[in-house]
Amino acid sequence: MTNEERNNLSDLLLQSLYDYHFANNGGSYTLPKAMVNADVKSKLAIEYLIEKEYATDSGRGSDNLVLAITSQGMDYIKNMH
């Protein structure tokens, strides 16, 4: 996976988190860790979003990722358009 591929997938995932946030009154998106671990490209893209502080995972210690977009992530999405 190239950096460009990871960045494109990260942007797509972040846009999805942005849309989910507003469609669900600020709710977090829950994904089983086993599903994420099975898709290496998605795992790398999600880790990148968390590392850049565009998203947070509040599911630590559980079997799920509980992803939410941060204000930095929202700013990034707004500046993309």
C-alpha positions in Angstrom: 0.0 0.0 0.0 1.5 3.3 -1.0 1.2 6.5 1.1 -1.2 7.9 -1.6 -3.5 4.9 -1.4 -3.5 5.1 2.4 -4.2 8.8 2.3 -7.1 8.3 -0.1 -8.6 5.5 2.0 -8.1 7.6 5.2 -9.9 10.6 3.5 -12.8 8.3 2.5 -13.0 6.8 6.1 -12.8 10.3 7.7 -15.6 11.6 5.4 -17.7 8.6 6.5 -17.0 9.4 10.1 -17.9 13.0 9.5 -21.2 12.0 7.8 -22.0 9.5 10.6 -21.3 12.1 13.3 -24.0 14.4 11.9 -26.5 11.7 11.0 -26.3 10.2 14.5 -26.2 13.3 16.8 -22.4 13.1 17.4 -22.4 9.3 17.8 -19.3 7.1 17.5 -19.0 4.3 14.9 -18.4 0.8 16.3 -16.4 -1.8 14.4 -15.3 -5.2 15.6 -11.5 -5.3 15.9 -11.4 -8.7 14.2 -13.0 -7.2 11.1 -10.6 -4.3 11.0 -7.6 -6.6 11.6 -8.7 -8.8 8.7 -8.4 -5.8 6.3 -4.8 -4.5 6.5 -5.4 -1.5 4.3 -8.3 -0.3 6.5 -6.3 -0.9 9.6 -3.4 1.2 8.4 -5.8 4.0 7.3 -7.6 4.0 10.7 -4.3 4.0 12.6 -3.2 6.9 10.4 -6.4 8.9 11.3 -5.8 8.3 15.0 -2.1 9.1 14.8 -3.0 12.4 13.0 -5.6 13.1 15.7 -8.4 13.3 13.1 -10.2 10.5 14.9 -10.3 8.9 18.3 -10.9 5.3 19.4 -12.7 5.1 22.8 -13.0 1.3 22.5 -9.6 0.5 24.1 -9.7 -2.7 26.2 -12.7 -4.1 24.3 -13.2 -6.2 21.2 -14.4 -3.1 19.2 -13.0 0.1 17.8 -15.3 2.9 18.7 -14.3 5.7 16.3 -15.3 9.3 16.5 -14.2 12.2 14.4 -12.3 15.0 16.3 -12.6 18.7 15.7 -9.3 18.5 13.9 -10.8 15.9 11.6 -13.8 18.1 11.0 -11.6 21.0 10.1 -9.6 18.8 7.7 -12.8 17.6 5.9 -14.1 21.2 5.7 -10.8 22.4 4.2 -10.8 19.5 1.6 -13.9 20.9 -0.1 
